[in-house]
């Protein structure tokens, strides 16, 4: 019998989950964790639907609830029943959760209890679109399964070791002391890439690397010897690169203009910069990079051009923070699957020593730069769920 670790990533209307089997007893970090199954529940407050697949990618569960609000509590209840049936002789040992914001106090994974959940709830003001939903299944499990260990893993934690100057805004202390600073996000993805980079490029793992996490949410991170140095995301996950529906970097004066000239309030601006901007807002076509790359609409082509341009600009900034560059890594949905985007970015990064191998890029890598390229370029799939499972296992083995 193996012990199972459930990984939960809860959003505003969805819950993604994965189950890993711990087949190697003992404290070895991340050893013996094998993916068993995973899936998601979507549309929790409209038309809920559930789908799960096993390690061979075969569908092992599917369910729909037409026009019925299931909610987070109902979704966790349904998932618990499904797992009881599927786990069989395996014992559910713990649940690891992705929590977007750890604030100033949580720089490492933590075992959860009611008191810590309340501390995390006080950070909702720093991540209002993410934190409440991350905490919803935690609270449900604390109420219904208080005996089941739960661990929170934070998207901000990987960046907490940055120099103070890299985290600071040029604002008065009365504001920065309230927690207004650059936190950075996608930390679990960057931490995973840092943990496996030596398997691909030992020189880069000990040197200076920029990782591009390009998906519906997009950011970039400068990493030196496995540690975060700087990130494009700042106080919130709307900063930095343009994303599927988020605007990325924006002059604060634009927000003042929207308030003064268009009489937009905070909620209207929030909707604009989080849900109506980015690739969707610029193109007027789609937030999906695949759709934009296939489109002949000039607006779609311009959205792609703007996306690549902003990445190229940030590469220069992050390379400056590192004092040079040894490797460039592409990861996440666009980074792993959109060869035309990788090609354009690598062409723009030629001045940083990147020489693209077109055939390798078209094939998906892993190395997509030529053998004699001074700066290596790689495609490395990320695995935030495995990172959370590793942290959960390690924390509970201590």
Buried (B, 14 or more C-beta within 10 A) or exposed (E): EBBBBBBBBBBEBBBBBBBBBBEEEEEEEBEBBBBBBBBBBBBBEBBBBBBBBBEEEEEBBEEEBEEEEBBBBBBBBBBBEBBEEBBEEBEBBBBBBBBBBBBEEBBEBBBBEEEBBEEBEEBBEBBEBBBBBBBBBBBBBBEEBEEBBBBBBBBBBBBBEBEEEBBEEEEEEEEBEEBBBBBBBBBBBBBBBBBBBEEBBEEBBBBBBBBBBBBBBBBBBBBBEBEBBBBBBBBBBBBBBBBBBBBBBBEEEEBEEBBEEEEBEEEBBBEBBBBEBBBBBBBEBBBBBEBBBEBEBEEBBEBBEBBBBBBBBBBBEBBEBBEEBBBBBBBBBBBBBBBEBBBBBBEBBEEBBBBBBEEBBEEEBBBBBBEEBEBBBBBBBBBBBBBBBBBBBBBBEE
